[in-house]
Amino acid sequence: MSISGIHGLTLEVTVVGCYNLQDKEWVSRQDPYVCLDYGSAKYRTKTCTDGGRNPTFQEKFIFTLIEGLRELNVGVWNSNTLVADDFIGSGRIQLHTVLSQGFEDCTWPLQSKTGRHSGEVRLIMYYPNARQPQNWMTKGAPSFPGYAPSAPLAQVTPYAHPPAAPYPTPMPYAALGLSSYNSYPPTTTTTYPPSPYAGYPPASYTYPPQVYPPPPQPSPCYPPAPAGIYPPPPY
């Protein structure tokens, strides 16, 4: 693997901070710092005094990219005054995403010497020379094997409502024989013939007197029975 730097290609790495670090102090708060290692380039952040388990740094470093090297090493330590610094954890940062997309903001896990989880570190990486994917929708279709662009869509005539049928012209009232209704009351009066039943019955007619109940009438079929004999004798 070549370790020569790629001329003009640099990677910007910002150490934002750490989260949930393993605590190395028993009495006071620990003072963490972060070390970055890429090829022969080594950088260290300032010590976050009393940073404890969640220190903040916000420091940016610039690395010259090395051909074939796609990994960045990070280590977190606790600063001591009288004794050696305490190792908290380390991790390997993969650069494939930032080199292909140009930007990455991610939190990476840290491991202790025994391989246990010891916290996370947040890095923001920026690579200004990343090759953005070609927008083939505007610059032409890609040349995949067996790919053929589809035929252009036919132009569709915009939908339009059919013209509404005109309403029939109303006939004048004179044509319908309704000229007399143009004004109220009507100008003409219709005369009806006299009723043949008018004045019926005549005033000189006199009804026969009514007697109720009417007298009994003799039956046209049987002779009247003799009075005072019951049952009547046979005929």
Contacts in CASP RR format, 6 or more apart in sequence:
PFRMAT RR
TARGET T0000
AUTHOR 0000-0000-0000
METHOD contacts of the structure
MODEL  1
MSISGIHGLTLEVTVVGCYNLQDKEWVSRQDPYVCLDYGSAKYRTKTCTD
GGRNPTFQEKFIFTLIEGLRELNVGVWNSNTLVADDFIGSGRIQLHTVLS
QGFEDCTWPLQSKTGRHSGEVRLIMYYPNARQPQNWMTKGAPSFPGYAPS
APLAQVTPYAHPPAAPYPTPMPYAALGLSSYNSYPPTTTTTYPPSPYAGY
PPASYTYPPQVYPPPPQPSPCYPPAPAGIYPPPPY
1 67 0 8 1.000
1 68 0 8 1.000
1 69 0 8 1.000
2 66 0 8 1.000
2 67 0 8 1.000
2 68 0 8 1.000
3 39 0 8 1.000
3 40 0 8 1.000
3 66 0 8 1.000
3 69 0 8 1.000
4 66 0 8 1.000
4 67 0 8 1.000
5 64 0 8 1.000
5 65 0 8 1.000
5 66 0 8 1.000
5 67 0 8 1.000
6 64 0 8 1.000
6 65 0 8 1.000
6 66 0 8 1.000
6 67 0 8 1.000
8 64 0 8 1.000
8 129 0 8 1.000
9 64 0 8 1.000
9 65 0 8 1.000
9 127 0 8 1.000
9 129 0 8 1.000
10 62 0 8 1.000
10 63 0 8 1.000
10 64 0 8 1.000
10 65 0 8 1.000
10 128 0 8 1.000
11 38 0 8 1.000
11 62 0 8 1.000
11 63 0 8 1.000
11 64 0 8 1.000
11 65 0 8 1.000
11 95 0 8 1.000
11 98 0 8 1.000
11 99 0 8 1.000
11 125 0 8 1.000
11 126 0 8 1.000
11 127 0 8 1.000
12 60 0 8 1.000
12 61 0 8 1.000
12 62 0 8 1.000
12 125 0 8 1.000
12 126 0 8 1.000
12 127 0 8 1.000
12 128 0 8 1.000
13 36 0 8 1.000
13 60 0 8 1.000
13 61 0 8 1.000
13 62 0 8 1.000
13 63 0 8 1.000
13 72 0 8 1.000
13 123 0 8 1.000
13 124 0 8 1.000
13 125 0 8 1.000
14 58 0 8 1.000
14 59 0 8 1.000
14 60 0 8 1.000
14 61 0 8 1.000
14 123 0 8 1.000
14 124 0 8 1.000
14 125 0 8 1.000
14 126 0 8 1.000
15 34 0 8 1.000
15 36 0 8 1.000
15 45 0 8 1.000
15 57 0 8 1.000
15 58 0 8 1.000
15 59 0 8 1.000
15 60 0 8 1.000
15 61 0 8 1.000
15 121 0 8 1.000
15 122 0 8 1.000
15 123 0 8 1.000
16 56 0 8 1.000
16 57 0 8 1.000
16 58 0 8 1.000
16 122 0 8 1.000
16 123 0 8 1.000
16 124 0 8 1.000
17 34 0 8 1.000
17 54 0 8 1.000
17 55 0 8 1.000
17 56 0 8 1.000
17 57 0 8 1.000
17 58 0 8 1.000
17 121 0 8 1.000
17 122 0 8 1.000
18 32 0 8 1.000
18 34 0 8 1.000
18 53 0 8 1.000
18 54 0 8 1.000
18 55 0 8 1.000
18 76 0 8 1.000
18 110 0 8 1.000
18 119 0 8 1.000
18 120 0 8 1.000
18 121 0 8 1.000
18 122 0 8 1.000
19 53 0 8 1.000
19 54 0 8 1.000
19 107 0 8 1.000
19 119 0 8 1.000
19 120 0 8 1.000
19 121 0 8 1.000
19 122 0 8 1.000
20 53 0 8 1.000
20 54 0 8 1.000
20 119 0 8 1.000
20 120 0 8 1.000
21 30 0 8 1.000
21 32 0 8 1.000
21 52 0 8 1.000
21 53 0 8 1.000
21 54 0 8 1.000
21 55 0 8 1.000
21 76 0 8 1.000
21 88 0 8 1.000
21 110 0 8 1.000
21 118 0 8 1.000
21 119 0 8 1.000
22 53 0 8 1.000
22 88 0 8 1.000
22 89 0 8 1.000
22 112 0 8 1.000
22 118 0 8 1.000
22 119 0 8 1.000
23 30 0 8 1.000
23 52 0 8 1.000
23 53 0 8 1.000
24 30 0 8 1.000
24 78 0 8 1.000
24 86 0 8 1.000
24 88 0 8 1.000
25 52 0 8 1.000
25 78 0 8 1.000
28 50 0 8 1.000
29 50 0 8 1.000
29 51 0 8 1.000
29 52 0 8 1.000
30 51 0 8 1.000
30 52 0 8 1.000
30 53 0 8 1.000
30 78 0 8 1.000
30 86 0 8 1.000
31 47 0 8 1.000
31 48 0 8 1.000
31 49 0 8 1.000
31 50 0 8 1.000
31 51 0 8 1.000
31 52 0 8 1.000
31 78 0 8 1.000
31 79 0 8 1.000
32 47 0 8 1.000
32 48 0 8 1.000
32 51 0 8 1.000
32 52 0 8 1.000
32 55 0 8 1.000
32 76 0 8 1.000
32 77 0 8 1.000
32 78 0 8 1.000
32 79 0 8 1.000
32 88 0 8 1.000
33 44 0 8 1.000
33 45 0 8 1.000
33 46 0 8 1.000
33 47 0 8 1.000
33 48 0 8 1.000
33 57 0 8 1.000
33 76 0 8 1.000
33 77 0 8 1.000
33 79 0 8 1.000
34 44 0 8 1.000
34 45 0 8 1.000
34 57 0 8 1.000
34 74 0 8 1.000
34 75 0 8 1.000
34 76 0 8 1.000
34 77 0 8 1.000
34 121 0 8 1.000
35 42 0 8 1.000
35 43 0 8 1.000
35 44 0 8 1.000
35 45 0 8 1.000
35 74 0 8 1.000
35 75 0 8 1.000
35 76 0 8 1.000
35 77 0 8 1.000
36 42 0 8 1.000
36 43 0 8 1.000
36 44 0 8 1.000
36 61 0 8 1.000
36 63 0 8 1.000
36 72 0 8 1.000
36 73 0 8 1.000
36 74 0 8 1.000
36 75 0 8 1.000
37 72 0 8 1.000
37 73 0 8 1.000
37 74 0 8 1.000
37 75 0 8 1.000
38 63 0 8 1.000
38 66 0 8 1.000
38 69 0 8 1.000
38 72 0 8 1.000
38 73 0 8 1.000
39 66 0 8 1.000
39 69 0 8 1.000
41 63 0 8 1.000
41 64 0 8 1.000
43 61 0 8 1.000
45 57 0 8 1.000
45 59 0 8 1.000
46 57 0 8 1.000
46 59 0 8 1.000
47 79 0 8 1.000
48 55 0 8 1.000
48 56 0 8 1.000
48 57 0 8 1.000
63 72 0 8 1.000
65 99 0 8 1.000
70 94 0 8 1.000
70 95 0 8 1.000
70 96 0 8 1.000
70 99 0 8 1.000
71 92 0 8 1.000
71 93 0 8 1.000
71 94 0 8 1.000
71 95 0 8 1.000
72 92 0 8 1.000
72 93 0 8 1.000
72 95 0 8 1.000
73 90 0 8 1.000
73 91 0 8 1.000
73 92 0 8 1.000
73 93 0 8 1.000
74 90 0 8 1.000
74 91 0 8 1.000
74 92 0 8 1.000
74 93 0 8 1.000
74 108 0 8 1.000
74 110 0 8 1.000
74 121 0 8 1.000
74 123 0 8 1.000
75 88 0 8 1.000
75 89 0 8 1.000
75 90 0 8 1.000
75 91 0 8 1.000
75 110 0 8 1.000
75 121 0 8 1.000
76 88 0 8 1.000
76 89 0 8 1.000
76 90 0 8 1.000
76 110 0 8 1.000
76 118 0 8 1.000
76 121 0 8 1.000
77 85 0 8 1.000
77 86 0 8 1.000
77 87 0 8 1.000
77 88 0 8 1.000
78 85 0 8 1.000
78 86 0 8 1.000
78 87 0 8 1.000
78 88 0 8 1.000
79 85 0 8 1.000
80 86 0 8 1.000
87 112 0 8 1.000
87 113 0 8 1.000
88 110 0 8 1.000
88 112 0 8 1.000
88 118 0 8 1.000
88 119 0 8 1.000
89 110 0 8 1.000
89 111 0 8 1.000
89 112 0 8 1.000
89 113 0 8 1.000
89 118 0 8 1.000
89 119 0 8 1.000
90 110 0 8 1.000
90 111 0 8 1.000
91 108 0 8 1.000
91 109 0 8 1.000
91 110 0 8 1.000
91 111 0 8 1.000
91 121 0 8 1.000
93 108 0 8 1.000
93 123 0 8 1.000
93 125 0 8 1.000
95 125 0 8 1.000
97 104 0 8 1.000
97 106 0 8 1.000
98 104 0 8 1.000
98 125 0 8 1.000
98 126 0 8 1.000
98 127 0 8 1.000
98 130 0 8 1.000
99 127 0 8 1.000
99 130 0 8 1.000
100 130 0 8 1.000
100 131 0 8 1.000
101 130 0 8 1.000
102 126 0 8 1.000
102 127 0 8 1.000
102 128 0 8 1.000
102 130 0 8 1.000
103 125 0 8 1.000
103 126 0 8 1.000
103 127 0 8 1.000
103 130 0 8 1.000
104 123 0 8 1.000
104 124 0 8 1.000
104 125 0 8 1.000
105 122 0 8 1.000
105 123 0 8 1.000
105 124 0 8 1.000
105 125 0 8 1.000
106 122 0 8 1.000
106 123 0 8 1.000
107 120 0 8 1.000
107 121 0 8 1.000
107 122 0 8 1.000
108 120 0 8 1.000
108 121 0 8 1.000
108 122 0 8 1.000
108 123 0 8 1.000
109 117 0 8 1.000
109 119 0 8 1.000
109 120 0 8 1.000
110 117 0 8 1.000
110 118 0 8 1.000
110 119 0 8 1.000
110 120 0 8 1.000
110 121 0 8 1.000
111 117 0 8 1.000
111 118 0 8 1.000
112 118 0 8 1.000
134 142 0 8 1.000
136 142 0 8 1.000
141 147 0 8 1.000
141 149 0 8 1.000
173 179 0 8 1.000
173 181 0 8 1.000
173 182 0 8 1.000
180 186 0 8 1.000
180 187 0 8 1.000
180 188 0 8 1.000
218 224 0 8 1.000
225 232 0 8 1.000
226 232 0 8 1.000
END
